[in-house]
Amino acid sequence: MAGRALLILAAVLLLCAAECRLVHAWKRSYVVYLGAHPYGREATTEDHARATESHHELLASVVGSKQAARDAIFYSYTKNINGFAAYLEEEVATQMAKHPDVLTVMPSKMMKLHTTRSWGFMDMERGGQVLPDSIWKHGKFGQNVIIASLDSGVWPESNSFNDEGMAPVPKRWKGSCTDTAKYGVPCNKKLIGAKYFNKDMLLSHPAVVDRNWTRDTEGHGTHTLSTAAGRFVPRASLFGYANGTAKGGAPRARVAVYKVCWTGECATADVIAGFEAAVHDGADVITVSFGVDAPLADASSYFHEAVTLGSLHATIHGVAVVCSGGNAGPFEDTVVNSAPWVTTVAASTVDRDFPDQLTLGNNATMRGISLEASDLHSNKLFPLINGSSAALPNCTVNLATNCATGCLDPAKVKGKIVVCVRGGDVPRVMMGMTVLNAGGVGMILANGEMDGNDIQADPHVLPATMITYTEAVSLYNYMSSTPEPAANISPSKTELGVKNSPSIAAFSAHGPSGTLPYVLKPDVAAPGVDILAAFTEYVSPTEVAADKRRSEYAIMSGTSMACPHVSGVMGLLKAAHPNWSPAMMRSAVMTTARTQDNTGAPMREMDGKEATPFAYGSGNVHPNRAVDPGLVYDITPNGYFTFLCSLGFSTKDLSRLSSGKFTCPAKPPPMEDLNYPSIAVPALRHRMTIKRRLKNVGRPGTYRASWRAPFGVNMTVDPTVLIFEKAGEEKEFKVKVASEKDKLGRGYVFGKLVWSDGTHYVRSPIVVNALD
């Protein structure tokens, strides 16, 4: 009995030890954020080494030894961000959060690329006409500007990154190309930096990291970088579509890439490491086309989000950060990357389309779109069949309706055009691949009711067209009216001059920002639908493994694609006005934006309704005007610090963030008083006075105010005239709003304020929610 008891005891102890090890092994990545360093950009390697040692000592005070701390820390942020990333147990992270020297401890989270690609995740404007050629064709103009991209890497062989005729790299640049892998990314005088950061991803999701390099294997990073600053490339197209001269927003600017995203996802600690490196290396503009899935719960969680934190430190160091607003539209309160120190971009359409024609057996025609030019022989009609009517026994009707992989019966599909319904988890291009593999000759991709009239052109692998829900209903009616429905799909073409452009993309995320309703987001809209730009040749433009086609350029959509358009404009402004702050550049972009389409009508949503500032912010970007805005709204780092005080952060917090150089005022001003180019009042009770300050960046002049008050709100401006006698002079004014008692309860209402000297028009949208 004693021997048996000992065996049972030994087994229990072994089980306990295993369980204990399992519990002990449950770790995850955390970022321990301490604020800012006491030194600046000119710190020595010794300063950085001392910072690293202090991080080891801090963690050792909790884990028990310096060696354990060294083993746990995988990033030590020593340049412009003070903190470290470590692989820790939750209990240790909780203890660290209580340490008096720690501002916050954030668990690592995954962020996603803001693309709406037809083949999984997922985004240059039509013909590249986003910026005036006359500005950029002056030889070396703009070559001192450096635009950095935090993304999924670069395809360096693209002609968009050719360095022919470029001057030597600016001496201030500290970056480099660090790839040591075979087929790694080399530097030249255009592409002057390439680094990768994947330590967090390797700990969190190691399977998604293909290898240690900065080469782009999915296309997103190459596309966004070339949109921001790709060089002039004639005869660029995707399989002949959108043929023209491709160029980025700032085609003569230098570019650098920081690969922080892997297979569509980006981990917190890697993103912060990318921000720190880009700022330290000398970037002027950072473009960020990814973000969290949903808005932060509230502003108190600001320092728990990598883009918000990294962009704040970039802004403090004079680096402009431009972010995509997300693709969760058209619903309100979906915009992300909404911190007031970043420029948040919505997506709009361009005046270019790729139409084709669907002809039915009753001679009725429908307009669709596609990027597939194969001809079904224009004189012949092919039998039509719904995917749901061709389901294999092992597939549900719903899966067959969406033409899911392996769900269509070849005996029923062969030689026919198959109607597939958009939706489910099946990428649109994969639907076509399923039809092709089953022997189908073509595909009609029909919108469901929820998709409405939002259709997108895809590079399908067979003759195909995409139609609206309205057209889909007509198609179904025809198919049910005849025992032998038939159709033909014409080759699509590139159509220019499309009317009622731009409009807001259906996927583009909308405000108000639930995280921070005191700041109107998004800030501005830019082209983000069917955008042609450089692409990786590692995969097909569809990213479908069976698709062996390759193209140096691809057409994509998403706020991912809208964002780098504005990043390029920021590069232009930095070249034209080297001493402007990031806030001044953002103001110039916002106050000169347009809210009309190419017919002179107000911009609209994809469903035809008039768009509001929650869709486009200040309007659609207008680069020519932004170079000479007349007046700007500037915000210094101390202005952002004061805003954080108003949000509830303490003097102790701000002291860490500012290296002890800032103290919160005894009575912080209202958050609505942040000197932003737009005005948002999320909870008006009776009346309120909002303060703003304008800086003259042009000639001396007299500016007069005009305005349109939001419905149900009385509005006045004081003074109504501002006289500027020299450049750099600043003037303050007040906007007073008061609710009309009998017009309450309508939710947000919209107005605008314009300051003009007869030449410049400095526009600001105004949004008010009158509660009582």
VOGU-3710 file (C-alpha; in Angstrom, 3 decimals, decimal comma):
1> magrallila> 0,000/0,000/0,000  2,819/2,341/0,952  4,533/1,760/-2,359  1,304/2,396/-4,259  0,712/5,588/-2,291  4,183/6,795/-3,114  3,557/6,139/-6,804  0,268/8,073/-6,677  1,989/10,925/-4,815  4,780/11,006/-7,378
11> avlllcaaec> 2,240/11,114/-10,216  0,360/13,962/-8,534  3,580/15,884/-8,017  4,547/15,376/-11,655  1,113/16,536/-12,773  1,349/19,561/-10,505  4,786/20,382/-11,816  3,507/20,163/-15,381  0,533/22,379/-14,573  2,749/24,829/-12,726
21> rlvhawkrsy> 5,082/25,003/-15,683  2,104/25,560/-17,958  0,842/28,418/-15,810  4,341/29,839/-15,504  4,820/29,604/-19,256  1,673/31,634/-19,979  3,307/34,825/-21,134  2,609/37,519/-23,674  4,285/40,636/-25,019  3,877/43,897/-23,126
31> vvylgahpyg> 5,185/47,403/-23,720  6,266/49,197/-20,553  5,998/52,902/-21,341  7,972/55,427/-19,312  7,472/58,639/-21,321  10,318/60,580/-22,930  14,077/60,565/-22,499  15,864/63,586/-21,013  18,064/63,800/-24,102  17,244/64,700/-27,722
41> reattedhar> 18,163/63,472/-31,203  21,858/64,186/-30,687  22,223/61,685/-27,851  25,296/59,460/-27,907  25,485/55,678/-28,023  26,504/55,886/-24,369  23,229/57,662/-23,586  21,319/54,911/-25,343  23,288/52,215/-23,513  22,521/53,838/-20,154
51> ateshhella> 18,838/53,923/-21,042  18,905/50,214/-21,853  20,634/49,470/-18,575  18,006/51,463/-16,691  15,316/49,358/-18,360  17,055/46,186/-17,202  17,283/47,538/-13,679  13,631/48,559/-13,616  12,366/45,165/-14,733  14,871/43,394/-12,484
61> svvgskqaar> 13,293/45,134/-9,492  10,175/43,038/-10,198  11,477/39,787/-11,721  14,369/39,453/-9,283  17,516/39,602/-11,414  19,107/41,547/-14,255  19,647/38,365/-16,214  15,960/37,512/-16,062  15,190/41,067/-17,162  17,621/40,843/-20,095
71> daifysytkn> 16,079/37,549/-21,163  12,568/39,029/-21,075  13,216/42,355/-22,856  13,226/42,122/-26,647  13,061/45,852/-27,493  14,603/48,665/-25,509  13,310/52,006/-26,798  16,232/54,349/-26,197  16,033/57,117/-28,788  12,851/59,233/-28,748
81> ingfaaylee> 10,541/56,913/-26,813  11,424/55,795/-23,295  10,304/52,279/-22,532  10,792/48,649/-23,393  8,949/45,611/-24,716  9,193/42,383/-22,791  7,746/38,880/-22,757  6,099/38,703/-19,344  3,616/36,864/-17,214  0,466/38,838/-16,469
91> evatqmakhp> 1,333/39,062/-12,785  4,676/40,696/-13,578  3,004/43,135/-15,976  0,503/44,062/-13,267  3,318/44,747/-10,817  5,170/46,845/-13,388  2,061/48,959/-13,960  2,109/49,909/-10,271  5,729/51,078/-10,349  6,011/54,842/-9,749
101> dvltvmpskm> 8,322/55,308/-12,769  5,922/53,635/-15,201  3,353/55,665/-17,143  1,499/52,646/-18,503  1,875/48,986/-19,421  0,110/47,930/-22,604  -0,419/44,337/-23,736  0,503/43,670/-27,327  -2,416/43,776/-29,773  -2,739/43,052/-33,458
111> mklhttrswg> -3,565/45,846/-35,902  -4,685/45,252/-39,480  -3,907/46,812/-42,852  -6,720/49,139/-43,965  -7,429/47,560/-47,341  -10,545/46,117/-48,954  -8,786/43,820/-51,382  -11,014/41,398/-53,192  -8,696/38,555/-52,393  -8,232/38,685/-48,672
121> fmdmerggqv> -7,324/41,785/-46,760  -6,632/45,201/-48,196  -4,861/50,096/-51,712  -2,013/56,662/-57,202  -4,817/58,542/-58,334  -6,155/58,464/-61,910  -3,207/59,021/-64,197  -1,292/60,270/-61,159  -2,916/63,708/-61,388  -3,068/64,385/-57,669
131> lpdsiwkhgk> -0,340/67,054/-57,664  0,629/69,814/-60,079  3,468/68,705/-62,360  4,759/72,277/-62,560  5,839/72,122/-58,923  7,691/68,822/-59,044  9,387/69,062/-62,426  11,851/71,670/-61,176  14,899/69,414/-61,014  15,934/68,712/-57,435
141> fgqnviiasl> 12,945/70,332/-55,724  11,686/68,053/-52,967  14,709/65,741/-52,829  15,490/66,837/-49,267  12,136/65,510/-48,066  12,058/62,004/-46,612  8,795/60,053/-46,409  8,809/56,936/-44,273  6,240/54,166/-44,459  5,343/51,791/-41,644
151> dsgvwpesns> 3,877/48,891/-43,561  4,552/45,411/-45,051  7,771/46,277/-46,803  8,801/47,206/-50,402  9,541/45,686/-53,779  12,753/47,610/-54,551  12,979/46,590/-58,215  9,887/48,652/-59,067  10,531/51,559/-61,454  8,693/53,761/-58,965
161> fndegmapvp> 11,820/53,601/-56,770  14,416/54,152/-59,511  17,119/56,657/-58,445  18,260/57,782/-61,881  19,321/61,442/-61,853  18,838/61,902/-58,115  21,317/63,871/-56,006  23,258/62,265/-53,135  21,298/61,298/-50,031  20,914/64,179/-47,517
171> krwkgsctdt> 23,714/64,092/-44,943  21,258/64,372/-42,047  19,846/60,932/-42,850  20,833/58,261/-40,318  18,957/55,330/-41,807  20,152/52,379/-43,864  19,052/49,132/-45,483  19,699/46,391/-42,946  18,655/43,267/-44,870  21,215/40,480/-44,764
181> akygvpcnkk> 18,896/37,846/-46,248  19,301/36,594/-49,801  17,176/38,795/-52,058  17,034/41,403/-49,298  16,219/45,043/-50,033  19,166/47,211/-51,156  19,296/50,992/-50,788  19,734/53,530/-53,566  19,402/57,322/-53,758  15,593/57,093/-53,909
191> ligakyfnkd> 14,938/54,217/-51,509  17,285/55,267/-48,716  16,173/53,070/-45,837  14,673/49,626/-45,246  14,401/47,960/-41,844  12,159/45,251/-40,438  10,742/44,722/-36,945  9,157/41,383/-36,110  10,253/40,383/-32,614  6,782/40,888/-31,175
201> mllshpavvd> 5,139/39,072/-34,067  7,550/36,148/-33,715  6,502/35,794/-30,089  2,790/36,324/-30,692  2,097/34,799/-34,135  5,317/33,240/-35,470  3,597/31,433/-38,332  2,838/34,687/-40,204  6,499/35,762/-40,460  7,824/34,383/-43,728
211> rnwtrdtegh> 11,448/35,417/-43,193  13,617/38,171/-41,742  13,605/40,765/-44,509  11,962/43,961/-45,669  10,905/42,646/-49,070  7,169/42,958/-49,722  5,503/39,595/-50,294  1,888/40,818/-50,316  1,905/44,138/-52,218  0,382/46,528/-49,682
221> gthtlstaag> 3,620/48,225/-48,623  4,866/48,744/-52,180  1,493/50,151/-53,216  1,218/52,680/-50,392  4,865/53,789/-50,580  4,696/54,435/-54,324  1,396/56,281/-53,870  3,089/58,620/-51,424  6,327/59,218/-53,332  6,756/56,981/-56,379
231> rfvpraslfg> 8,672/58,440/-59,314  7,232/59,269/-62,750  6,688/55,983/-64,625  5,120/56,175/-68,118  2,807/53,491/-69,505  1,943/52,059/-66,106  -1,171/49,878/-65,964  -2,724/46,724/-64,597  -3,136/44,354/-67,526  -3,757/47,408/-69,755
241> yangtakgga> -6,253/49,127/-67,443  -5,710/52,673/-66,118  -2,849/53,124/-68,564  -0,915/56,347/-68,021  1,995/57,939/-66,208  2,155/56,788/-62,621  3,571/59,026/-59,937  3,236/59,488/-56,230  2,203/62,574/-54,340  5,821/63,666/-53,847
251> prarvavykv> 7,654/61,944/-56,717  11,063/63,478/-55,999  11,045/62,804/-52,271  13,252/60,102/-50,754  11,539/57,100/-49,234  12,256/54,677/-46,427  10,292/51,630/-45,347  9,930/50,107/-41,891  8,365/46,676/-42,196  6,209/46,224/-39,102
261> cwtgecatad> 3,329/44,295/-40,688  3,396/40,628/-41,626  0,662/38,863/-43,607  -1,680/41,754/-43,002  -1,129/42,141/-39,258  1,032/44,479/-37,202  2,015/43,903/-33,541  2,189/46,673/-30,922  5,849/46,476/-29,923  7,036/46,184/-33,529
271> viagfeaavh> 4,992/49,248/-34,519  6,464/51,345/-31,699  9,959/50,190/-32,696  9,216/51,277/-36,270  8,049/54,716/-35,176  11,129/55,227/-33,030  13,485/54,197/-35,839  11,776/56,379/-38,455  11,939/59,470/-36,234  15,542/58,818/-35,215
281> dgadvitvsf> 16,669/58,176/-38,799  15,351/61,570/-39,909  11,964/61,074/-41,582  9,899/64,212/-42,274  6,588/62,432/-42,863  5,416/59,015/-41,679  2,577/57,302/-43,509  0,569/54,645/-41,640  -2,072/52,585/-43,458  -3,207/50,286/-40,664
291> gvdapladas> -4,862/50,462/-37,274  -6,954/48,756/-34,638  -10,179/47,005/-35,600  -12,441/49,379/-33,675  -12,197/52,781/-31,951  -10,630/52,834/-28,495  -13,081/52,603/-25,617  -12,204/56,100/-24,378  -9,374/58,637/-24,377  -7,951/57,299/-21,102
301> syfheavtlg> -6,702/54,309/-23,114  -4,698/56,523/-25,495  -1,368/55,291/-24,179  -2,456/51,686/-24,703  -2,429/51,992/-28,487  0,774/51,858/-30,543  -0,100/54,272/-33,382  -1,415/56,907/-30,960  1,674/56,661/-28,788  4,260/56,437/-31,566
311> slhatihgva> 2,689/59,289/-33,537  2,655/61,561/-30,473  6,410/61,202/-30,048  6,899/61,728/-33,789  4,845/64,928/-33,668  6,753/66,207/-30,638  9,916/65,810/-32,738  8,414/67,703/-35,678  7,512/64,699/-37,847  4,090/64,735/-39,531
321> vvcsggnagp> 2,106/61,492/-39,233  -0,708/60,617/-41,645  -3,030/57,666/-40,919  -5,821/55,802/-42,641  -9,195/56,167/-40,927  -10,298/52,554/-41,339  -12,656/50,583/-43,558  -15,622/49,970/-41,252  -17,948/52,404/-43,029  -20,460/53,582/-43,831
331> fedtvvnsap> -21,521/53,367/-40,199  -20,907/56,251/-37,781  -18,459/56,050/-34,876  -16,150/53,703/-36,770  -13,188/55,986/-37,520  -9,882/54,942/-35,952  -6,466/56,611/-35,644  -8,300/59,665/-34,322  -5,640/61,325/-32,148  -5,493/65,101/-32,732
341> wvttvaastv> -1,768/64,985/-33,531  -2,265/62,787/-36,626  -3,960/63,557/-39,939  -6,742/61,003/-40,383  -7,805/60,234/-43,952  -11,080/58,978/-45,415  -11,400/57,385/-48,866  -13,106/58,918/-51,894  -13,630/57,824/-55,497  -11,899/59,192/-58,591
351> drdfpdqltl> -13,394/60,141/-61,974  -12,316/56,858/-63,549  -14,199/53,609/-63,854  -13,866/50,199/-65,502  -17,318/49,443/-66,918  -18,492/46,470/-68,897  -21,916/45,429/-70,150  -24,009/42,447/-69,170  -26,445/41,520/-71,933  -29,337/39,188/-71,084
361> gnnatmrgis> -31,255/36,840/-73,335  -34,210/39,255/-73,449  -31,869/41,964/-74,847  -31,871/43,878/-71,553  -28,479/45,326/-70,598  -26,855/46,139/-67,289  -23,733/48,094/-66,422  -21,146/46,362/-64,302  -17,447/46,770/-63,585  -14,427/44,506/-63,778
371> leasdlhsnk> -10,722/44,375/-64,566  -10,927/41,269/-66,758  -10,668/41,857/-70,512  -11,309/38,331/-71,813  -13,948/38,215/-74,547  -16,890/35,793/-74,348  -17,491/36,257/-78,106  -19,897/39,148/-78,400  -22,426/37,403/-80,661  -23,001/34,392/-78,440
381> lfplingssa> -25,142/33,995/-75,323  -24,160/31,506/-72,643  -26,492/29,665/-70,271  -26,942/31,232/-66,816  -27,074/29,399/-63,501  -27,180/30,503/-59,872  -24,405/29,170/-57,695  -27,062/27,987/-55,258  -28,485/25,720/-57,979  -25,126/24,076/-58,610
391> alpnctvnla> -24,201/23,017/-55,084  -22,259/19,806/-54,546  -23,731/17,445/-51,923  -20,968/18,247/-49,423  -21,702/22,003/-49,490  -24,508/24,063/-48,026  -26,665/26,212/-50,273  -25,271/29,314/-48,580  -21,703/28,357/-49,442  -22,668/27,531/-53,017
401> tncatgcldp> -24,502/30,878/-53,259  -21,168/32,549/-52,434  -19,331/30,180/-54,826  -17,078/28,932/-52,057  -14,038/26,872/-52,997  -14,942/23,350/-54,077  -18,711/23,881/-53,766  -19,856/23,974/-57,398  -20,823/20,876/-59,359  -18,857/20,794/-62,655
411> akvkgkivvc> -21,633/18,833/-64,317  -24,040/21,727/-63,731  -21,593/24,597/-64,246  -19,562/23,604/-67,302  -19,940/26,039/-70,180  -22,177/28,406/-68,195  -22,031/31,854/-66,626  -22,488/31,462/-62,872  -24,200/34,037/-60,645  -22,329/34,308/-57,334
421> vrggdvprvm> -23,587/36,469/-54,476  -21,078/38,718/-52,749  -20,738/38,012/-49,073  -19,722/35,484/-46,491  -16,019/34,911/-45,965  -15,265/34,164/-49,612  -12,962/36,705/-51,299  -14,471/37,979/-54,547  -11,632/36,824/-56,822  -11,736/33,369/-55,227
431> mgmtvlnagg> -15,370/33,062/-56,305  -14,225/33,430/-59,896  -11,487/30,886/-59,375  -14,098/28,426/-58,070  -16,268/28,981/-61,165  -13,268/28,571/-63,478  -12,147/25,351/-61,783  -15,653/23,930/-62,127  -15,666/24,618/-65,876  -17,684/27,829/-65,902
441> vgmilangem> -17,022/30,328/-68,686  -17,905/33,493/-66,768  -19,186/34,946/-63,505  -21,692/37,572/-62,479  -20,830/38,827/-59,001  -24,088/40,152/-57,561  -24,338/42,467/-54,573  -26,533/41,462/-51,681  -29,007/43,882/-50,147  -26,531/45,047/-47,499
451> dgndiqadph> -23,941/45,886/-50,185  -26,370/48,102/-52,096  -24,741/49,967/-54,979  -21,147/49,663/-53,763  -19,307/47,769/-56,488  -15,562/47,379/-56,974  -13,432/46,395/-59,957  -11,356/43,238/-59,454  -8,722/41,535/-61,657  -10,710/38,346/-62,098
461> vlpatmityt> -9,281/35,141/-63,580  -12,162/34,685/-66,050  -14,687/36,919/-67,810  -16,667/38,504/-64,976  -18,679/41,517/-63,953  -19,898/42,937/-60,655  -23,401/44,431/-60,458  -25,361/46,436/-57,879  -28,126/44,981/-55,741  -30,731/46,821/-57,809
471> eavslynyms> -29,387/45,252/-60,996  -29,151/41,897/-59,234  -32,878/41,952/-58,440  -33,618/42,620/-62,120  -31,317/39,744/-63,072  -33,088/37,328/-60,736  -36,468/38,406/-62,129  -35,255/37,661/-65,647  -33,818/34,286/-64,681  -37,096/33,218/-63,076
481> stpepaanis> -39,111/34,323/-66,115  -37,560/31,900/-68,593  -36,589/28,224/-68,509  -33,348/28,902/-70,371  -31,773/32,139/-69,077  -28,685/33,274/-70,949  -26,255/36,181/-70,964  -23,006/37,590/-72,272  -20,370/39,775/-70,613  -18,508/42,337/-72,719
491> psktelgvkn> -14,828/43,153/-72,089  -14,453/46,039/-69,670  -12,730/49,302/-70,572  -11,144/52,287/-68,854  -13,595/55,195/-68,690  -12,488/58,698/-67,705  -14,445/61,776/-66,666  -17,039/59,911/-64,592  -19,570/62,413/-63,229  -20,409/63,026/-59,574
501> spsiaafsah> -16,827/62,329/-58,613  -15,466/62,278/-56,042  -17,919/60,598/-53,718  -17,230/58,879/-50,406  -16,349/55,193/-50,586  -18,911/52,951/-48,932  -16,226/51,230/-46,856  -14,682/54,462/-45,563  -15,043/54,763/-41,775  -17,101/57,668/-40,431
511> gpsgtlpyvl> -17,078/59,931/-37,410  -17,861/61,061/-34,874  -14,962/59,599/-32,966  -16,393/57,777/-29,999  -12,942/57,853/-28,447  -12,556/61,605/-28,733  -15,687/63,411/-29,968  -14,157/66,826/-29,180  -12,034/66,557/-32,341  -13,741/66,057/-35,712
521> kpdvaapgvd> -12,444/62,974/-37,491  -11,658/62,061/-40,218  -9,732/65,222/-41,121  -9,847/65,007/-44,896  -10,710/62,627/-47,739  -8,442/61,504/-50,588  -8,606/59,051/-53,507  -8,927/55,508/-52,177  -11,012/53,536/-54,701  -9,457/51,670/-57,663
531> ilaafteyvs> -6,048/53,229/-57,183  -3,180/52,263/-59,506  0,248/52,033/-57,868  3,349/49,845/-57,754  3,026/46,266/-56,566  5,171/43,331/-55,564  6,002/40,734/-58,195  6,256/38,076/-55,503  2,568/37,233/-55,969  -0,241/37,853/-58,430
541> ptevaadkrr> -2,276/41,072/-58,050  -5,050/38,768/-56,804  -2,775/37,029/-54,253  -4,427/33,761/-55,280  -1,792/31,029/-55,343  -3,158/29,433/-58,494  -3,056/32,760/-60,351  0,347/32,888/-62,059  -0,111/36,400/-63,507  2,299/39,109/-62,376
551> seyaimsgts> 2,141/42,895/-62,739  4,447/45,725/-61,675  1,336/47,808/-60,909  -1,959/46,912/-59,303  -5,343/48,520/-58,689  -6,538/48,424/-55,086  -8,985/50,147/-52,751  -9,122/51,177/-49,108  -8,341/54,027/-46,741  -4,894/52,438/-46,904
561> macphvsgvm> -4,651/53,947/-50,377  -6,190/57,304/-49,455  -3,702/57,864/-46,636  -0,483/58,005/-48,726  -2,048/60,528/-51,117  -2,140/62,951/-48,194  1,311/61,834/-47,039  2,599/62,872/-50,456  0,912/66,269/-50,126  2,579/66,651/-46,734
571> gllkaahpnw> 5,905/65,948/-48,450  5,167/68,696/-50,985  4,361/71,124/-48,160  7,515/70,181/-46,261  9,571/70,897/-49,379  7,830/74,224/-50,000  7,765/75,279/-46,322  10,569/73,476/-44,418  9,858/75,327/-41,159  6,166/74,508/-40,928
581> spammrsavm> 5,073/72,334/-38,026  3,044/69,145/-38,627  -0,061/71,001/-37,405  0,480/73,830/-39,898  0,780/71,339/-42,747  -2,382/69,537/-41,671  -4,211/72,860/-41,390  -3,178/73,804/-44,927  -4,528/70,504/-46,257  -7,784/70,751/-44,305
591> ttartqdntg> -8,728/74,410/-44,812  -8,187/74,248/-48,590  -10,107/70,997/-49,173  -13,187/70,853/-51,422  -16,671/69,582/-50,582  -18,112/69,619/-54,130  -17,862/66,977/-56,841  -16,940/67,585/-60,478  -20,485/68,734/-61,315  -20,442/71,409/-58,611
601> apmremdgke> -22,863/69,466/-56,426  -22,132/68,526/-52,801  -20,085/65,363/-52,371  -22,242/62,317/-51,778  -22,107/58,929/-50,170  -22,202/55,856/-52,408  -25,928/55,495/-51,746  -26,560/58,972/-53,191  -27,174/60,776/-49,916  -25,333/64,041/-49,300
611> atpfaygsgn> -22,145/63,389/-47,352  -21,337/65,212/-44,111  -18,096/66,157/-42,341  -18,330/62,813/-40,512  -17,613/61,206/-43,904  -15,011/63,582/-45,364  -13,842/65,847/-42,523  -12,983/69,163/-44,154  -13,441/67,804/-47,678  -11,486/66,177/-50,493
621> vhpnravdpg> -7,802/67,099/-50,624  -6,828/69,887/-53,070  -2,990/69,975/-53,217  -2,629/73,056/-55,405  -4,439/75,199/-52,848  -2,679/73,688/-49,846  0,685/75,115/-50,882  -0,679/78,642/-50,335  -3,414/78,484/-47,646  -3,077/82,110/-46,462
631> lvyditpngy> -3,711/81,319/-42,783  -3,135/78,217/-40,674  -4,114/76,854/-37,282  -0,913/75,849/-35,479  -0,513/73,576/-32,446  2,769/73,239/-30,549  3,727/70,174/-28,477  2,688/72,142/-25,385  -0,714/72,612/-26,995  -1,131/68,840/-27,212
641> ftflcslgfs> 0,139/68,453/-23,637  -2,463/70,946/-22,433  -5,117/69,018/-24,326  -4,047/65,819/-22,546  -4,378/67,667/-19,230  -7,933/68,594/-20,233  -8,559/64,918/-20,959  -7,643/64,063/-17,394  -3,978/63,138/-17,558  -2,033/64,407/-14,560
651> tkdlsrlssg> 0,914/66,747/-14,242  2,951/63,698/-13,255  1,987/61,976/-16,514  2,815/65,033/-18,571  6,089/65,536/-16,752  7,195/62,069/-17,858  5,979/62,692/-21,367  7,796/66,027/-21,644  10,988/65,100/-19,734  9,913/67,392/-16,911
661> kftcpakppp> 9,485/70,424/-19,176  5,707/70,812/-18,881  3,228/71,268/-16,064  -0,541/71,122/-16,425  -2,285/74,465/-15,892  -4,273/74,827/-12,676  -7,476/74,917/-14,711  -7,054/73,256/-18,115  -9,135/74,806/-20,911  -12,102/72,976/-22,472
671> medlnypsia> -11,094/70,277/-24,939  -13,034/72,132/-27,642  -10,408/74,914/-27,409  -7,630/72,826/-28,948  -6,494/75,014/-31,851  -7,797/72,593/-34,476  -8,832/73,579/-38,042  -12,316/72,140/-37,457  -14,740/72,713/-34,573  -16,651/69,935/-32,820
681> vpalrhrmti> -19,034/70,477/-29,906  -20,336/67,010/-28,917  -22,542/68,127/-26,022  -23,821/71,711/-26,292  -25,830/72,722/-23,232  -27,422/76,107/-23,828  -24,360/78,014/-24,999  -20,594/77,804/-25,373  -17,653/79,938/-26,504  -14,850/78,275/-28,485
691> krrlknvgrp> -11,458/79,917/-28,962  -9,217/79,658/-32,000  -5,981/81,298/-33,183  -4,866/81,885/-36,789  -1,320/82,411/-38,061  -0,548/84,330/-41,244  1,698/82,364/-43,612  1,150/84,625/-46,618  1,201/88,290/-47,462  -0,210/90,999/-45,187
701> gtyraswrap> -3,951/91,168/-45,580  -7,394/91,664/-44,123  -9,525/88,553/-43,583  -13,266/88,668/-43,045  -15,378/85,933/-41,527  -18,500/84,432/-43,051  -20,383/81,450/-41,726  -23,349/79,165/-41,970  -24,653/78,169/-38,555  -25,672/74,543/-37,920
711> fgvnmtvdpt> -29,442/74,039/-37,995  -31,052/75,047/-34,700  -27,898/76,754/-33,438  -27,286/80,486/-33,134  -23,697/81,282/-34,038  -21,552/84,421/-33,938  -17,872/85,152/-34,562  -15,893/87,809/-32,703  -14,154/89,677/-34,173  -15,391/89,307/-37,739
721> vlifekagee> -12,324/90,997/-39,221  -8,669/90,018/-38,686  -5,893/92,281/-39,987  -2,455/90,715/-40,484  0,449/93,086/-41,069  3,254/90,529/-41,469  3,955/86,845/-41,980  3,982/84,808/-38,778  1,587/87,144/-36,986  -1,148/85,425/-34,959
731> kefkvkvase> -4,675/86,591/-34,148  -7,275/85,051/-31,844  -11,023/84,906/-32,374  -14,030/83,373/-30,647  -16,967/81,382/-31,964  -20,104/81,533/-29,845  -22,801/78,884/-30,287  -26,164/78,694/-28,529  -28,923/76,112/-28,909  -32,441/77,077/-29,948
741> kdklgrgyvf> -34,782/75,493/-27,414  -37,441/74,412/-29,898  -34,928/72,667/-32,208  -33,154/70,279/-29,836  -32,787/66,524/-30,123  -31,797/66,341/-33,788  -28,371/64,866/-33,080  -25,353/66,335/-34,818  -25,936/69,296/-37,138  -23,406/70,852/-39,459
751> gklvwsdgth> -22,179/74,317/-40,399  -19,035/76,036/-41,600  -16,793/79,038/-41,009  -14,741/80,740/-43,740  -12,059/83,426/-43,391  -11,175/85,142/-46,675  -9,060/88,005/-47,954  -10,621/87,702/-51,409  -7,883/85,372/-52,639  -7,597/82,724/-49,924
761> yvrspivvna> -10,536/80,877/-48,393  -9,726/79,310/-45,041  -12,595/76,875/-44,421  -13,520/75,068/-41,219  -16,386/72,592/-40,774  -18,449/72,942/-37,598  -20,367/70,063/-36,012  -22,620/70,541/-32,994  -24,768/68,193/-30,948  -27,222/70,402/-29,014
771> ld> -28,533/68,578/-25,934  -30,387/71,369/-24,120
//
